[in-house]
């Protein structure tokens, strides 16, 4: 963890602070909510745009899983892949 010099050295969201996992969790929850609301809204409009909307919704679901995973890793103390490798 880096310390912020000149700013008191407190834990902040950009330096790997204690509250960092809450930002990852909030981002995951926002993406998941947006994906579910888009999915429930269903298809409307031109049929040529349906694959683009499906790709967008799938990307939101995958993004929410990725941000939840990063939040879990950060909360457990894993900061880089070098900490996982033997």
Backbone as numpy.savetxt, mean C-alpha at the origin, in Angstrom:
# Nx Ny Nz CAx CAy CAz Cx Cy Cz
17.25 2.38 10.89 16.42 3.56 10.89 17.29 4.80 10.89
16.93 5.73 10.07 17.67 6.98 10.01 17.09 7.96 11.01
17.96 8.78 11.53 17.52 9.85 12.42 17.51 11.15 11.61
16.52 11.95 11.84 16.43 13.25 11.18 17.25 14.25 11.97
18.34 14.70 11.40 19.18 15.67 12.09 18.63 17.07 11.85
18.66 17.87 12.88 18.17 19.23 12.77 16.68 19.35 13.05
15.98 18.22 13.15 14.54 18.25 13.41 14.21 17.52 14.70
15.19 17.36 15.57 14.91 16.69 16.83 15.11 15.19 16.79
15.30 14.60 15.62 15.55 13.17 15.52 14.37 12.29 15.88
13.16 12.82 15.85 11.98 12.03 16.19 11.61 11.06 15.09
10.78 10.09 15.44 10.32 9.11 14.46 9.30 9.77 13.53
9.56 9.69 12.26 8.66 10.26 11.27 8.33 9.21 10.23
7.37 9.48 9.41 6.91 8.48 8.46 7.93 8.19 7.38
8.81 9.09 7.05 9.77 8.84 5.98 11.06 8.23 6.48
11.27 8.14 7.76 12.52 7.59 8.27 12.34 6.22 8.91
11.24 5.55 8.65 11.03 4.24 9.24 10.57 4.32 10.68
9.78 5.32 10.99 9.31 5.52 12.34 8.29 4.49 12.78
7.89 4.60 14.01 6.99 3.62 14.60 5.62 3.64 13.90
5.15 4.80 13.51 3.81 4.90 12.94 3.78 4.62 11.43
4.88 4.18 10.86 4.93 3.96 9.42 3.94 2.89 8.96
3.75 1.82 9.71 2.85 0.75 9.28 1.41 1.23 9.17
1.06 2.29 9.91 -0.30 2.82 9.81 -0.54 3.48 8.45
0.49 4.10 7.89 0.35 4.69 6.56 0.19 3.61 5.50
0.96 2.52 5.64 0.82 1.41 4.70 -0.57 0.78 4.84
-1.06 0.63 6.06 -2.39 0.06 6.27 -3.49 0.95 5.72
-3.34 2.27 5.91 -4.34 3.19 5.37 -4.35 3.17 3.85
-3.17 3.08 3.24 -3.10 3.01 1.77 -3.73 1.73 1.26
-3.48 0.63 1.96 -4.06 -0.65 1.57 -5.58 -0.63 1.69
-6.06 -0.07 2.79 -7.51 0.01 2.99 -8.18 0.91 1.96
-7.53 2.01 1.61 -8.10 2.91 0.59 -8.15 2.24 -0.77
-7.09 1.53 -1.14 -7.09 0.83 -2.43 -8.13 -0.28 -2.46
-8.23 -1.02 -1.36 -9.21 -2.10 -1.32 -10.63 -1.55 -1.39
-10.91 -0.47 -0.67 -12.23 0.14 -0.74 -12.58 0.65 -2.12
-11.60 1.27 -2.77 -11.82 1.78 -4.13 -12.07 0.62 -5.09
-11.32 -0.48 -4.94 -11.50 -1.65 -5.81 -12.87 -2.28 -5.61
-13.29 -2.42 -4.36 -14.59 -3.04 -4.09 -15.72 -2.16 -4.61
-15.61 -0.84 -4.41 -16.68 0.03 -4.90 -16.73 0.04 -6.43
-15.58 -0.01 -7.08 -15.57 -0.07 -8.55 -16.12 -1.39 -9.04
-15.80 -2.47 -8.35 -16.30 -3.79 -8.73 -17.80 -3.90 -8.55
-18.31 -3.35 -7.44 -19.75 -3.43 -7.17 -20.56 -2.52 -8.09
-19.94 -1.42 -8.54 -20.62 -0.49 -9.43 -20.93 -1.19 -10.76
-20.07 -2.13 -11.13 -20.32 -2.92 -12.32 -19.88 -2.22 -13.59
-20.32 -2.79 -14.68 -19.93 -2.30 -16.00 -20.96 -1.30 -16.50
-20.48 -0.19 -16.99 -21.35 0.81 -17.61 -20.54 1.53 -18.68
-21.14 1.70 -19.80 -20.45 2.45 -20.85 -20.15 1.61 -22.07
-19.17 2.05 -22.80 -18.78 1.43 -24.06 -18.12 0.07 -23.81
-18.50 -0.94 -24.59 -17.97 -2.28 -24.38 -16.48 -2.38 -24.70
-15.97 -1.44 -25.48 -14.54 -1.48 -25.81 -13.69 -1.09 -24.60
-14.26 -0.42 -23.63 -13.50 0.01 -22.45 -13.55 -1.00 -21.31
-14.32 -2.08 -21.48 -14.45 -3.06 -20.42 -13.11 -3.69 -20.02
-12.23 -4.09 -20.94 -10.95 -4.66 -20.52 -10.08 -3.68 -19.73
-10.16 -2.40 -20.06 -9.38 -1.40 -19.35 -9.88 -1.26 -17.91
-11.21 -1.26 -17.75 -11.77 -1.17 -16.40 -11.45 -2.42 -15.60
-11.52 -3.58 -16.22 -11.18 -4.83 -15.51 -9.72 -4.83 -15.09
-8.84 -4.35 -15.96 -7.43 -4.27 -15.61 -7.21 -3.29 -14.46
-7.90 -2.18 -14.48 -7.78 -1.19 -13.40 -8.24 -1.73 -12.06
-9.35 -2.45 -12.05 -9.86 -3.01 -10.80 -8.92 -4.10 -10.29
-8.41 -4.94 -11.19 -7.46 -5.97 -10.78 -6.18 -5.35 -10.23
-5.74 -4.25 -10.82 -4.55 -3.55 -10.33 -4.78 -2.99 -8.94
-5.98 -2.49 -8.68 -6.28 -1.98 -7.33 -6.27 -3.10 -6.30
-6.83 -4.26 -6.64 -6.81 -5.39 -5.72 -5.37 -5.84 -5.44
-4.56 -5.97 -6.50 -3.17 -6.38 -6.31 -2.37 -5.33 -5.55
-2.65 -4.06 -5.82 -1.96 -2.99 -5.11 -2.29 -2.99 -3.63
-3.54 -3.29 -3.29 -3.90 -3.32 -1.87 -3.22 -4.49 -1.16
-3.07 -5.61 -1.85 -2.35 -6.75 -1.25 -0.88 -6.40 -1.07
-0.30 -5.73 -2.06 1.12 -5.36 -1.98 1.37 -4.37 -0.85
0.52 -3.37 -0.69 0.73 -2.40 0.37 0.47 -3.02 1.75
-0.48 -3.94 1.84 -0.70 -4.63 3.11 0.50 -5.50 3.47
1.10 -6.13 2.47 2.29 -6.94 2.71 3.46 -6.07 3.16
3.65 -4.94 2.52 4.73 -4.03 2.92 4.51 -3.51 4.34
3.29 -3.19 4.67 2.98 -2.74 6.02 3.27 -3.81 7.05
2.94 -5.06 6.73 3.22 -6.16 7.64 4.71 -6.37 7.82
5.45 -6.29 6.72 6.91 -6.45 6.81 7.53 -5.32 7.62
7.08 -4.11 7.38 7.62 -2.96 8.13 7.26 -3.05 9.61
6.04 -3.51 9.92 5.63 -3.62 11.31 6.41 -4.70 12.05
6.84 -5.75 11.33 7.59 -6.81 11.97 9.08 -6.50 12.07
9.50 -5.37 11.52 10.89 -4.96 11.65 11.77 -5.28 10.47
11.22 -5.86 9.43 12.02 -6.17 8.23 12.05 -4.93 7.36
13.24 -4.35 7.21 13.40 -3.10 6.46 13.96 -3.30 5.07
14.64 -4.42 4.82 15.20 -4.67 3.48 15.28 -6.18 3.25
15.51 -6.54 2.01 15.61 -7.96 1.68 16.88 -8.58 2.26
17.87 -7.77 2.55 19.09 -8.30 3.14 18.85 -8.83 4.55
17.84 -8.33 5.25 17.53 -8.86 6.57 16.88 -10.22 6.50
16.30 -10.57 5.35 15.61 -11.85 5.20 16.57 -12.93 4.76
17.55 -12.57 3.93 18.49 -13.55 3.40 19.41 -14.06 4.49
19.80 -15.35 4.41 20.69 -15.91 5.44 22.11 -15.39 5.35
